[in-house]
Structure formats: C-alpha cells, structure tokens
C-alpha cells in the first residue's frame, strides 16, 4: 500500500467506507511538524479528536484569507472564526464551467470548506452545503451547521450576495478613478 492509503493521523489503512478529509496546499514551511499532514488523507473521526486540529485548521484558514486579500478577491462576510469568499472572474482568469459563481465558507477551527453557488444560495441553506461533504457527522456536522446558520443571518439570499459584490466593485472602480484624477494644486 502507498502512503496515501493510510490515515496520516492514526496510521491505519483507509477503506472505501471510511469518511476522510484532506487538504490542498501547504501553509506550513518545510520542517514544520504539521507539514506532513498537508494533502494527506485523514479519517474524519481522527481529525475530530486530533490535538493539533485547531492549529492545523487555523493555518489553512489564515493562508486562504491572506490569499483573498493579496489577490483582491472578495471576502463578502466574515466573523471572528469564519469567512465567506467569492473569487470574481478577471481578465486572466476564467473559472471552469459550473464554478463561475462559487462561494466558499472557510471555518477557522476545521480543515474543510463549505461550497455553494451564489445563484442557488437559498438552496445552500436548505442543505446543498452538504453536497461537497455529505458524510459529515458528529462535532464536524454540528460546527458546519452552526456556521451555515450564522452565515444565513448575514447573507440570507442571492440578492444580498450580489449587492455586496456590486458594492465591492463600485469601491474598486472609485479607487481606480480617483487615483487617475489630476491633483488640484
């Protein structure tokens, strides 16, 4: 068996019936004790009781948040322990078909992402958020459901998402046009 057929936390072999999580990217530097868990399959039940879960998850959360800021993508809602992001299409970036309006919900203390589509945001709250993680259970499911409930209070529907994104676009355009205005002297 290859290394990817074992849970990196417990070392036990993975079977088709196992519920696993895995991450992508490397928010830890070479040599960091948690780097070896990046991109590796992890049993969900192992992640739930893993003493390093919060540190591991927080690194991914902060890494993605920083990426949103650096790239000028939209953080359309945030709380102290989660944020909702939207990556706008740009001149050099065309999202794959079906991903044009993808919205992601990142949670600081769990290493998974909840995805939804802005166009179907009401459906997201009616359970579509489970589409990408249908097997969540226990504390993981409770945490995800709590965040979804909180997000619904701030971004209740597609129109709200569109308004927030349009406001960001308007501010960005205003900033660009004011930087081009001649300075009175």
GIBEL-V584892 format. One record per residue. N is the residue number from 0. SS is DSSP state (alpha for helix, beta for strand, coil for the rest). PHI is phi in whole degrees, 0 to 359 (none if undefined). D_CENTER is the distance of its C-alpha to the mean C-alpha in Angstrom with 2 decimals. Layout:
# GIBEL-V584892
n:N ss:SS phi:PHI d_center:D_CENTER
n:N ss:SS phi:PHI d_center:D_CENTER
This chain:
# GIBEL-V584892
n:0 ss:coil phi:none d_center:30.90
n:1 ss:coil phi:277 d_center:28.40
n:2 ss:alpha phi:302 d_center:26.09
n:3 ss:alpha phi:286 d_center:23.09
n:4 ss:alpha phi:262 d_center:24.99
n:5 ss:beta phi:236 d_center:24.81
n:6 ss:coil phi:291 d_center:22.27
n:7 ss:coil phi:292 d_center:21.81
n:8 ss:coil phi:280 d_center:22.08
n:9 ss:coil phi:264 d_center:25.20
n:10 ss:coil phi:83 d_center:26.66
n:11 ss:coil phi:281 d_center:27.60
n:12 ss:beta phi:297 d_center:27.62
n:13 ss:coil phi:266 d_center:24.95
n:14 ss:coil phi:242 d_center:26.33
n:15 ss:coil phi:299 d_center:25.20
n:16 ss:coil phi:276 d_center:25.05
n:17 ss:coil phi:290 d_center:22.75
n:18 ss:coil phi:266 d_center:19.28
n:19 ss:beta phi:234 d_center:17.05
n:20 ss:beta phi:236 d_center:13.58
n:21 ss:coil phi:211 d_center:12.99
n:22 ss:coil phi:243 d_center:10.71
n:23 ss:coil phi:229 d_center:11.24
n:24 ss:coil phi:92 d_center:12.52
n:25 ss:coil phi:224 d_center:14.65
n:26 ss:coil phi:280 d_center:13.89
n:27 ss:coil phi:253 d_center:17.34
n:28 ss:coil phi:286 d_center:20.64
n:29 ss:coil phi:304 d_center:23.26
n:30 ss:coil phi:91 d_center:25.20
n:31 ss:coil phi:291 d_center:22.60
n:32 ss:coil phi:298 d_center:23.09
n:33 ss:coil phi:263 d_center:19.47
n:34 ss:alpha phi:300 d_center:19.07
n:35 ss:alpha phi:296 d_center:20.75
n:36 ss:alpha phi:272 d_center:17.99
n:37 ss:coil phi:292 d_center:15.42
n:38 ss:coil phi:75 d_center:15.11
n:39 ss:coil phi:272 d_center:17.64
n:40 ss:coil phi:289 d_center:17.76
n:41 ss:beta phi:225 d_center:17.74
n:42 ss:beta phi:301 d_center:19.38
n:43 ss:alpha phi:300 d_center:17.35
n:44 ss:alpha phi:293 d_center:20.48
n:45 ss:alpha phi:288 d_center:20.69
n:46 ss:alpha phi:298 d_center:17.21
n:47 ss:alpha phi:304 d_center:18.21
n:48 ss:alpha phi:256 d_center:21.31
n:49 ss:coil phi:290 d_center:20.37
n:50 ss:coil phi:298 d_center:21.58
n:51 ss:coil phi:265 d_center:19.08
n:52 ss:alpha phi:304 d_center:15.93
n:53 ss:alpha phi:294 d_center:15.14
n:54 ss:alpha phi:298 d_center:16.03
n:55 ss:alpha phi:299 d_center:14.14
n:56 ss:alpha phi:295 d_center:10.85
n:57 ss:alpha phi:299 d_center:11.56
n:58 ss:alpha phi:296 d_center:12.26
n:59 ss:alpha phi:294 d_center:8.95
n:60 ss:alpha phi:300 d_center:7.40
n:61 ss:alpha phi:294 d_center:10.42
n:62 ss:alpha phi:297 d_center:10.44
n:63 ss:alpha phi:290 d_center:7.34
n:64 ss:alpha phi:301 d_center:8.79
n:65 ss:alpha phi:298 d_center:12.07
n:66 ss:alpha phi:296 d_center:11.26
n:67 ss:alpha phi:300 d_center:10.48
n:68 ss:alpha phi:296 d_center:13.73
n:69 ss:alpha phi:300 d_center:15.68
n:70 ss:alpha phi:279 d_center:15.08
n:71 ss:coil phi:76 d_center:15.77
n:72 ss:coil phi:284 d_center:12.76
n:73 ss:beta phi:260 d_center:12.35
n:74 ss:beta phi:265 d_center:10.71
n:75 ss:beta phi:268 d_center:12.32
n:76 ss:beta phi:197 d_center:12.16
n:77 ss:beta phi:206 d_center:11.70
n:78 ss:beta phi:222 d_center:13.37
n:79 ss:coil phi:297 d_center:14.41
n:80 ss:coil phi:231 d_center:11.86
n:81 ss:beta phi:199 d_center:8.73
n:82 ss:beta phi:214 d_center:7.68
n:83 ss:beta phi:245 d_center:7.25
n:84 ss:beta phi:238 d_center:7.22
n:85 ss:beta phi:222 d_center:9.65
n:86 ss:coil phi:261 d_center:11.15
n:87 ss:coil phi:286 d_center:14.83
n:88 ss:coil phi:294 d_center:17.24
n:89 ss:beta phi:229 d_center:19.64
n:90 ss:coil phi:297 d_center:23.03
n:91 ss:coil phi:254 d_center:21.92
n:92 ss:beta phi:220 d_center:18.83
n:93 ss:coil phi:245 d_center:19.20
n:94 ss:coil phi:295 d_center:16.28
n:95 ss:coil phi:299 d_center:17.44
n:96 ss:coil phi:306 d_center:19.24
n:97 ss:coil phi:88 d_center:17.29
n:98 ss:coil phi:245 d_center:14.08
n:99 ss:coil phi:300 d_center:15.67
n:100 ss:coil phi:240 d_center:14.07
n:101 ss:beta phi:290 d_center:10.59
n:102 ss:beta phi:245 d_center:8.34
n:103 ss:beta phi:239 d_center:4.65
n:104 ss:beta phi:246 d_center:4.51
n:105 ss:beta phi:254 d_center:3.44
n:106 ss:beta phi:244 d_center:6.92
n:107 ss:coil phi:296 d_center:9.30
n:108 ss:coil phi:255 d_center:11.66
n:109 ss:coil phi:222 d_center:10.14
n:110 ss:coil phi:271 d_center:8.75
n:111 ss:coil phi:225 d_center:6.92
n:112 ss:beta phi:239 d_center:4.08
n:113 ss:beta phi:260 d_center:6.19
n:114 ss:beta phi:246 d_center:7.32
n:115 ss:beta phi:209 d_center:10.42
n:116 ss:beta phi:248 d_center:12.97
n:117 ss:alpha phi:304 d_center:14.40
n:118 ss:alpha phi:295 d_center:17.81
n:119 ss:alpha phi:241 d_center:17.41
n:120 ss:alpha phi:294 d_center:15.64
n:121 ss:alpha phi:298 d_center:18.51
n:122 ss:alpha phi:296 d_center:18.09
n:123 ss:alpha phi:304 d_center:14.47
n:124 ss:alpha phi:287 d_center:16.10
n:125 ss:coil phi:273 d_center:18.93
n:126 ss:coil phi:121 d_center:17.00
n:127 ss:alpha phi:296 d_center:15.32
n:128 ss:alpha phi:300 d_center:11.90
n:129 ss:alpha phi:278 d_center:13.66
n:130 ss:alpha phi:304 d_center:14.34
n:131 ss:coil phi:276 d_center:11.70
n:132 ss:coil phi:223 d_center:12.54
n:133 ss:coil phi:293 d_center:16.13
n:134 ss:coil phi:261 d_center:17.49
n:135 ss:coil phi:300 d_center:15.66
n:136 ss:coil phi:207 d_center:18.55
n:137 ss:alpha phi:59 d_center:20.00
n:138 ss:alpha phi:299 d_center:18.16
n:139 ss:alpha phi:295 d_center:14.78
n:140 ss:alpha phi:295 d_center:15.55
n:141 ss:alpha phi:299 d_center:17.04
n:142 ss:alpha phi:297 d_center:14.14
n:143 ss:alpha phi:299 d_center:11.73
n:144 ss:alpha phi:296 d_center:14.67
n:145 ss:alpha phi:296 d_center:15.29
n:146 ss:alpha phi:293 d_center:11.99
n:147 ss:alpha phi:302 d_center:12.45
n:148 ss:alpha phi:299 d_center:15.98
n:149 ss:alpha phi:296 d_center:15.19
n:150 ss:alpha phi:298 d_center:12.95
n:151 ss:alpha phi:299 d_center:15.90
n:152 ss:alpha phi:292 d_center:18.28
n:153 ss:alpha phi:264 d_center:16.81
n:154 ss:coil phi:237 d_center:15.72
n:155 ss:coil phi:289 d_center:18.21
n:156 ss:coil phi:202 d_center:18.67
n:157 ss:alpha phi:300 d_center:18.31
n:158 ss:alpha phi:301 d_center:21.01
n:159 ss:alpha phi:295 d_center:19.19
n:160 ss:alpha phi:299 d_center:16.20
n:161 ss:alpha phi:299 d_center:18.91
n:162 ss:alpha phi:299 d_center:20.82
n:163 ss:alpha phi:296 d_center:18.07
n:164 ss:alpha phi:295 d_center:17.37
n:165 ss:alpha phi:298 d_center:21.16
n:166 ss:alpha phi:298 d_center:21.72
n:167 ss:alpha phi:298 d_center:19.46
n:168 ss:alpha phi:298 d_center:21.39
n:169 ss:alpha phi:298 d_center:24.61
n:170 ss:alpha phi:297 d_center:24.04
n:171 ss:alpha phi:295 d_center:23.19
n:172 ss:alpha phi:296 d_center:26.34
n:173 ss:alpha phi:297 d_center:28.41
n:174 ss:alpha phi:295 d_center:27.48
n:175 ss:alpha phi:292 d_center:28.42
n:176 ss:alpha phi:291 d_center:31.64
n:177 ss:alpha phi:288 d_center:32.68
n:178 ss:alpha phi:286 d_center:32.31
n:179 ss:alpha phi:269 d_center:34.70
n:180 ss:coil phi:293 d_center:37.22
n:181 ss:coil phi:293 d_center:40.44
n:182 ss:coil phi:275 d_center:41.07
n:183 ss:coil phi:286 d_center:44.12
n:184 ss:coil phi:219 d_center:46.68
